[in-house]
Amino acid sequence: MPRELNEGDLLPDPIALFQRWYGESVAASIREAEAMTLATATPDGRPSARVVLLKAVDARGFAFFTNEQSRKGRELAANPRAALVWLWPALERQVRATGAVERLSAAESDAYFATRPRGSQLGAWASEQSRPLAERRALEERWAELETRYAGGQIPRPPHWGGFRVVPEEVEFWQGRPDRLHDRFAYVRGADGTWEQMRLQP
């Protein structure tokens, strides 16, 4: 039976509806349901996109973590706006969000870094993300040096690694339907912080 998205299915706050859809994607055993495309741009409008992992979502927005010296980190520092896309094909669902980007606090970044697998913690130190690499051996040797340095001890968060939050201004929910007559609803945040809902043409 085709799924539908109608006015009666909406919630006043798009974050709450996203949390419902995300929970349903996890319940449906969709692999890496947290994967999202993150699009950034330079101040002169040159875009780039990549897939990152959603690590937290609450009333403030959508949070992820990265090397702040990477291409996305540099672009967000220069132009703190971004777009996000989640695609869950098995449910014929897509969500898009756009908004301003803010850095997470050092305490938030420290707390999440402490939960990462030890190998990933070492990788955050070893990789100069997005920079040219002459040969893989150099990266592996750097990782091995760090493994020795921190053997048996706690690995601190690198100063160049942390979290960002996309604070949504627009969120769109897309539900696939037969004959490409899909259901689309957009939420747009007003100046007073309230959300306006509208159905869009498919």
N, C-alpha and C positions, 0 to 999 in steps of 0.2 A: 504494500500500500504506500503510495507517495506520501512523503512528509509535507506538512504545511507550516507556514508561519503567518499568523493572523493577528489583528489588533488585540484580540483577547489573550494572546500568548505573551505580549510584551509586559515588561516591568517598568516602573517609573524611572529607574536608574539603569543605564546600559551596563555598568560594571556588574550589577547583580545578575542581569541576563547573561553576560559573558560567563560569570562563574557557574551558572546553571549549565550552559552549553559545554563549557570546559569539563565540568563534572560528568556530563553525559558522554563526552568523548572518551574520558578515562574509563568509565563504566563499560563502554563498548570495546575496550581493549585496543584502542587505536594506538599504534606504536608511536612513541614520542609525540603525544598530543600537545606537549608544551612547545614544540618547535614552531618558530614564527619567523617570517621574513622581516628583517629590519632594513628600512631604506633611509639613507641619510644623503646629505648634499653639501657641497662646498658653498661658501657665501655667494659665488657667482653662478650657482645653480647646476653644477655638474653632479649628477646622482650616482650613487652606488648602493648595492643591496647585497645581503647575505642572510643566512639562516642562523639564528641564535636561539637560546632556550629561555622561555619565561620562567622566572624563579619565584615570583611573588605577584599577587594581584590583590588589591584592596581598594578602598574608596579613593585613595590617592592616585591610583593608576597602575601601570604595568612595569615591573622591575626586571632587569637583567644585569649581568656582570660581564666585564671584559677588561682587556688590557687597554688602559686609557691612551697609550701611545700608538695603538693600532690605527688603521685608516678610519674606522668608524669613530674611535675615540677622538681623533684629531678633528674630524668633521663635526662631531657633536660639540666640541669645545668652541669651534669657530662659528657654527650655525646650529644652535641648540633646538632643533625641531626634527621630528622623525615621523615615519609612517610604519605601521605594523600590519602584517597579514597572517592570519591562521587559516589553514585549509585542512578540513577533515573530510576527505573524499567518501569514506564509507558511510558517512551521514549526509552527504551532499550539502555540506555547510562550509561557509566562509565568513570570517569576521575581519573587518578592516578598522583600524584606528589611527588617527593622526593627532598630533599635539606638540606642545612644548616639552622639552626634556630638562630634567634637573638631576643633579648628582645626589646619590644617597650619602648619608653621613658615614664617617669613618667607622663608627660603632656598628652600623648596619653591614658595611662591607667586611669588617673583621668577623662579625658573627657568621656570615655566610661562608667566608673563606675557611673558617675553622671546620665546617661540615664537609668540605670537598675531600675526595680521596687523596691520599698522600701523593700519589703520582701526579695528579692534576695540580696540586699545590707546587710541586717541584717544576712542573711544566710552565706554570705562570712566571716563575723566576727565569727559567732557561730560555724561553722564546721571546725574541724581540719582534712580536707579532706584526706582520705585514711588511717587515723589512726584508731586503734581499738576503738570500742565504747561499753562499758559494758552494757548500757541500753539506749533506746531511750529517756527516761524521762530526762536524763542529758542534752541531746542536746536541747530538747524543753525548759527546764528551762533556759539554757544559752541564747537561742533566746529571751525568755520573758524578761530576765534581760536586754538584749541589747535594746529591744523595749522600755523599761522604761527609760533607760539611754538616749536614743536619741529622746525621745518623743518630737514632735514638732520642732525638730532641724534637721540640715543637717547631714547625715551620711558620715564620711570621708572614703576614700578608705583604707582598711587594708594594712599595709606595705608588707605583704606577698602575695598580690593578684595583678596580672598584666597581661600584654599581651605579646604574642610571635608572631613572624612572620616566616613562612617557606619561605625561599628564594629559589625558584625552580631551580634545575639544570637539571631535566628531568621531562617532562609532557607527559602523554599518554592519547589519546582520543580513546574510544572504542564505536563503534556503532553496535548494534546487527543486524544480518542478518539471513535469513532462512538457515537451514542445517548447522548451526554453521560456516558458511563462513563469519564471522564478518569482519567489517572494523576496522583496528587499525592503528593509526598513532602516532609516537613518535617524540617529540621535545627534542633535547639535546643541552644544552648551551655550546658553545665553550669557550676557554680561553679568547677570545676577547669580549665575551658577546653576540655574535650573536647566532642565533638558527639554527640548522640543523634539517630538517624534513626527516622522513623516514617512509614508509609503513611497517608494521610488518605482519608476517603470523598470521592468526587467531588461 
